[in-house]
Amino acid sequence: MRPVIRGACPTEADGRVVVFKAYAMARGKLIERLGECCSYCEVHLDTSLAIEHVQPKKPPGAIANDLVRELSWDNFLLACTNCNSTKDNKDVVLDDYMWPDRDNTFLALIYKQGGLVEAAPGHDNVRATRTIRLVGLHKVPSVNDQENEASDRRWNNRREAWDIALESKQNLFELDHPKMRDQIVLQIQGFWSIWMTVFKDDPDMLRRILDRIPGTAKHCFDVASGYQAITRVLP
């Protein structure tokens, strides 16, 4: 899961902080800051990318929306239909989970061949596991689901992205040239974590991948160690 920097709330031309009268008004600025990718599964979407409320705008049991949560820039991320619907309106204690705008979520999750995602071992394992289950990144379609073209294709999309990244790595091995490296990076629109994983031993490619999608928290990767993931420290 790509760690991101959402940044402070946008401001007007005169410097005043933007007050969103409806949360949908923030979508353009979020895409500008974070790119056209789901903040959780990392799928790239030109459309159907919704504003995701980290803490639900209507907490369970409430009779009306919590306007602070509904309109707060700091409560916004971007999500695809599947991640959004799986997370639903579950009320969450932020510190019980890992979040792409607060943690180095790439360090906490492991991406494997076959489109699989699991929590990395270590002290954040429990929180990472909760996060995976919160948005359904652990889901792998059954045989029947696959035959019936299941609407949740996140697993299959990750599997396909992994295969493309591996093929690109092999092509680079056979013809290592700056223009080839440029061309490979141009393919990357979503599934950033898969590309980072496949090219984990190539610091130059990691640098290029880190620069590819807006909003990536590049300070979560140590230049001196070849852009390896490190624990995130919030400003």
Backbone torsions as a table, in degrees:
resi	resn	phi	psi	omega
1	MET	NA	121.1	-174.2
2	ARG	-66.8	124.2	173.2
3	PRO	-73.0	136.7	-173.4
4	VAL	-128.4	161.2	172.3
5	ILE	-117.1	109.4	178.3
6	ARG	-79.1	-30.5	179.7
7	GLY	80.9	174.7	179.2
8	ALA	-70.4	161.7	179.2
9	CYS	-56.9	136.9	178.9
10	PRO	-56.8	157.0	179.2
11	THR	-121.2	158.3	175.1
12	GLU	-75.9	172.8	-180.0
13	ALA	-59.5	-29.0	-179.3
14	ASP	-89.6	5.8	176.8
15	GLY	94.8	-8.5	179.1
16	ARG	-72.3	141.2	178.3
17	VAL	-65.2	134.7	179.0
18	VAL	-65.8	132.7	173.8
19	VAL	-106.6	114.0	-178.3
20	PHE	-82.4	120.3	178.2
21	LYS	-80.8	-20.8	173.9
22	ALA	-145.2	139.7	-173.7
23	TYR	-64.6	-25.8	179.3
24	ALA	-61.3	-23.1	-179.8
25	MET	-67.3	-17.5	-178.2
26	ALA	-86.3	-8.2	-172.6
27	ARG	-58.9	-45.9	-178.0
28	GLY	-61.5	-43.9	179.7
29	LYS	-67.1	-36.8	178.6
30	LEU	-65.1	-42.4	178.4
31	ILE	-65.1	-40.1	177.7
32	GLU	-60.8	-39.4	-177.9
33	ARG	-79.9	-38.9	-168.9
34	LEU	-112.0	-8.3	-175.8
35	GLY	84.6	170.2	-176.6
36	GLU	-89.0	58.6	-177.4
37	CYS	-133.2	145.5	172.2
38	CYS	-63.0	133.5	-178.3
39	SER	-69.7	-13.4	-177.1
40	TYR	-107.4	-61.9	-177.2
41	CYS	-88.5	-14.9	174.8
42	GLU	76.2	11.7	175.5
43	VAL	-64.2	143.2	176.5
44	HIS	-90.3	131.3	-179.7
45	LEU	-137.4	128.3	173.9
46	ASP	-78.3	-32.5	177.4
47	THR	-131.1	177.0	177.4
48	SER	61.6	22.2	175.1
49	LEU	-99.3	113.3	-170.9
50	ALA	-102.0	158.5	169.9
51	ILE	-72.1	127.6	179.4
52	GLU	-105.8	127.9	174.7
53	HIS	-90.0	115.0	-178.9
54	VAL	-56.8	-53.0	169.0
55	GLN	-97.8	128.8	-171.3
56	PRO	-57.8	140.4	-178.7
57	LYS	-68.3	-23.6	175.0
58	LYS	-124.6	94.3	-177.7
59	PRO	-58.9	150.5	177.9
60	PRO	-53.5	131.1	179.5
61	GLY	90.1	-13.3	-179.8
62	ALA	-77.2	150.9	179.6
63	ILE	-96.3	-9.5	179.6
64	ALA	-148.8	162.5	178.2
65	ASN	-66.1	146.7	171.2
66	ASP	-84.8	108.9	-172.2
67	LEU	-65.8	-28.9	177.2
68	VAL	-65.1	-48.0	177.9
69	ARG	-66.0	-40.1	-174.6
70	GLU	-64.3	-34.9	-170.5
71	LEU	-115.8	6.6	-177.3
72	SER	-84.2	123.9	177.7
73	TRP	-55.9	-37.8	-177.4
74	ASP	-71.9	-8.1	178.3
75	ASN	-103.1	6.7	-175.9
76	PHE	-101.7	137.8	162.5
77	LEU	-136.0	-170.7	176.4
78	LEU	-118.3	142.4	-178.2
79	ALA	-146.4	148.4	172.9
80	CYS	-78.3	172.1	-178.2
81	THR	-60.3	-42.6	-175.9
82	ASN	-68.9	-45.5	178.6
83	CYS	-65.2	-40.5	-178.9
84	ASN	-63.9	-45.2	-177.4
85	SER	-72.9	-33.1	178.6
86	THR	-68.5	-44.4	177.9
87	LYS	-66.4	-36.7	175.6
88	ASP	55.8	-139.1	-179.5
89	ASN	-111.3	34.6	177.9
90	LYS	-61.6	127.3	176.3
91	ASP	-78.1	134.0	-172.7
92	VAL	-126.5	145.5	167.6
93	VAL	-90.4	114.0	-170.5
94	LEU	-52.4	-40.8	-176.0
95	ASP	-72.1	-9.1	178.5
96	ASP	-84.7	-8.0	-176.1
97	TYR	-130.1	175.6	174.1
98	MET	-113.7	138.8	-173.9
99	TRP	-127.2	139.8	-176.4
100	PRO	-64.1	-20.9	179.2
101	ASP	-94.3	-3.2	-177.7
102	ARG	-123.2	-28.5	-173.5
103	ASP	-122.3	167.2	167.8
104	ASN	-87.6	84.5	-175.5
105	THR	-67.3	-23.3	176.5
106	PHE	-66.6	-36.2	179.6
107	LEU	-68.4	-27.4	-173.3
108	ALA	-91.8	-15.3	-177.7
109	LEU	-116.6	146.1	177.7
110	ILE	-113.2	130.3	176.9
111	TYR	-106.8	131.4	-175.1
112	LYS	-125.4	160.7	175.6
113	GLN	-56.7	141.9	-178.1
114	GLY	94.7	6.3	177.0
115	GLY	79.3	17.8	-176.4
116	LEU	-89.0	146.3	178.0
117	VAL	-131.4	134.5	176.8
118	GLU	-146.2	163.9	179.6
119	ALA	-76.1	139.4	177.2
120	ALA	-74.0	149.0	175.0
121	PRO	-66.0	158.7	179.8
122	GLY	127.0	-173.4	-173.1
123	HIS	-71.4	-16.5	178.4
124	ASP	-97.9	9.6	-174.8
125	ASN	-59.3	-43.3	-176.9
126	VAL	-66.3	-46.8	179.5
127	ARG	-64.4	-39.6	179.2
128	ALA	-65.0	-40.1	178.3
129	THR	-62.9	-42.3	177.2
130	ARG	-60.3	-41.6	-178.5
131	THR	-65.1	-43.8	178.2
132	ILE	-57.3	-44.2	-177.6
133	ARG	-75.4	-29.6	-179.9
134	LEU	-60.0	-39.6	-177.6
135	VAL	-108.8	-0.1	173.2
136	GLY	82.6	26.7	179.9
137	LEU	-72.1	-11.9	178.5
138	HIS	-84.2	-9.3	-173.6
139	LYS	-69.3	129.0	173.5
140	VAL	-126.6	121.0	-176.0
141	PRO	-58.1	144.3	172.5
142	SER	-70.5	170.7	178.6
143	VAL	-57.8	-42.4	-179.6
144	ASN	-64.6	-40.9	178.7
145	ASP	-61.0	-43.1	-179.1
146	GLN	-64.0	-39.7	-179.9
147	GLU	-67.8	-30.5	-176.5
148	ASN	-94.8	14.7	178.5
149	GLU	54.7	61.9	-178.0
150	ALA	-53.7	143.6	-178.0
151	SER	-69.5	-26.9	177.4
152	ASP	-87.3	97.4	-175.6
153	ARG	-108.1	20.4	-176.9
154	ARG	-61.7	-44.3	179.3
155	TRP	-60.2	-46.4	-178.1
156	ASN	-66.2	-38.1	177.9
157	ASN	-64.2	-39.2	176.5
158	ARG	-64.9	-41.3	179.6
159	ARG	-60.6	-44.2	179.4
160	GLU	-65.6	-40.8	179.4
161	ALA	-63.8	-38.2	178.4
162	TRP	-61.5	-45.1	-179.1
163	ASP	-63.1	-39.7	179.1
164	ILE	-66.6	-42.0	179.6
165	ALA	-64.1	-41.0	178.1
166	LEU	-63.9	-42.1	178.0
167	GLU	-63.6	-39.5	178.2
168	SER	-64.5	-38.6	178.3
169	LYS	-64.5	-40.2	177.9
170	GLN	-65.8	-41.2	177.7
171	ASN	-61.0	-39.0	179.0
172	LEU	-67.7	-36.2	177.5
173	PHE	-61.9	-37.9	-177.7
174	GLU	-80.0	-27.8	-179.6
175	LEU	-146.3	85.1	-177.6
176	ASP	-87.8	107.1	-177.0
177	HIS	-146.4	144.9	179.4
178	PRO	-52.9	-37.5	180.0
179	LYS	-68.3	-34.2	175.2
180	MET	-64.5	-42.2	178.6
181	ARG	-62.6	-42.4	177.0
182	ASP	-60.5	-43.3	-177.0
183	GLN	-66.2	-39.3	178.7
184	ILE	-61.7	-46.7	-176.9
185	VAL	-64.4	-32.0	178.3
186	LEU	-63.1	-21.4	177.7
187	GLN	-72.3	-21.2	-170.4
188	ILE	-81.8	112.8	172.9
189	GLN	-115.9	-43.5	176.7
190	GLY	-131.3	-172.8	178.2
191	PHE	53.6	43.9	-178.9
192	TRP	-53.9	-42.0	-176.5
193	SER	-63.9	-32.3	178.2
194	ILE	-67.3	-43.9	179.2
195	TRP	-65.0	-39.8	177.1
196	MET	-63.3	-35.9	-179.3
197	THR	-72.2	-45.9	-177.6
198	VAL	-64.1	-36.9	-177.9
199	PHE	-101.1	27.9	-173.4
200	LYS	-61.2	-22.4	-177.9
201	ASP	-100.1	12.6	-177.6
202	ASP	-123.6	90.6	-175.7
203	PRO	-55.4	-36.7	-179.8
204	ASP	-65.0	-41.5	177.7
205	MET	-68.6	-38.1	177.5
206	LEU	-60.5	-42.1	177.4
207	ARG	-59.9	-43.6	-179.6
208	ARG	-66.1	-40.8	-179.7
209	ILE	-67.5	-38.6	177.7
210	LEU	-61.3	-30.8	-179.2
211	ASP	-86.1	-7.2	-167.8
212	ARG	-73.4	-44.5	-172.5
213	ILE	-111.6	132.3	-179.0
214	PRO	-57.7	147.7	172.0
215	GLY	85.6	-1.0	179.4
216	THR	-66.3	133.9	-179.0
217	ALA	-81.0	83.8	-173.7
218	LYS	-67.7	-20.2	178.1
219	HIS	-71.3	-6.8	176.0
220	CYS	-82.2	5.3	-177.4
221	PHE	-132.4	130.2	-172.0
222	ASP	-87.7	114.2	-179.5
223	VAL	-59.3	-42.5	-174.8
224	ALA	-63.6	-26.4	-179.7
225	SER	-102.4	18.7	178.6
226	GLY	81.6	33.4	177.1
227	TYR	65.9	37.0	173.7
228	GLN	-79.6	147.9	-176.6
229	ALA	-67.1	140.0	178.0
230	ILE	-132.1	164.5	179.6
231	THR	-61.2	137.4	-178.1
232	ARG	-81.9	136.5	173.6
233	VAL	-117.7	118.5	-179.3
234	LEU	-77.7	144.5	179.3
235	PRO	-66.3	NA	NA
